[in-house]
Amino acid sequence: MKITFLGHACLLIHLKNSTILVDPFITGNDKAKDQVDISELQPDFILLTHAHQDHILDAETIARQSDATIVSNYEIASHYEAKGLKAHPMNHGGNWEFSFGKLKYVNAIHTSSFPDGSYGGQPGGFVLSADGKQVYIAGDTALCSDMKLIPLQFQLDLAILPIGDNFTMGIDDAVIAADFVDCDRVLGYHYDTFGYIEIDHKQALQAFTEAGKELYLMDIGASLEL
């Protein structure tokens, strides 16, 4: 499994038999739009954690060019099905076996509305089990005790956590979240895109090191292999 960071909360996950794109926000991200050409993205599946613009902006365009299946909560999946796109609806606590492996849709504490203000269902995250690896994609969330349920079912190889603060949990809470999900390898995301979520990289890395954990802060286009 190879995970490539495409800025903000956007990830490209290469599996043996499939490619998964998570929360595509590229053309509206000044830090990513000149580095990532969305016309070259051909995922088989697109995972959307919630309906905010900074997570769905390029989903429709990429889904149309790639014929990808959008996987999200019922409301978001229905929104894209109404546009003629392929979608698979899920809801909290649900599991589904896809061609690439298994997904569980888990709780997140946040809000969810489409850019026009319409209801985007309840936000969530995903636990991906594929190619012998298990990865928690938290989505936008606060620290919450529901995270403690994850290691009761999964032995995570990586936790992907928001660390930018203000709209989601910040560094200190992300360290606790890593304890809750019992995973010492963390890929940080949802930080530095704009002023509200800029972080001190040195301080963030130090906080995780002092807690006996490893934090990855990757440049756009950089990859991590599991």
Secondary structure, 3 states (H helix, E strand, C coil): CEEEECCCCCEEEECCCCEEEECCCCCCCCCCCCCCCHHHCCCCEEECCCCCHHHHCCHHHHHHHHCCEEEEEHHHHHHHHCCCCEEEEECCCCEEECCCCEEEEEECCCCCECCCCCECCCCEEEEEEECCEEEEECCCCCCCHHHHHHHHCCCCCEEEEECCCCCCCCHHHHHHHHHHCCCCEEEEECCCCCHHHCCCHHHHHHHHHHCCCEEECCCCCCEEEC
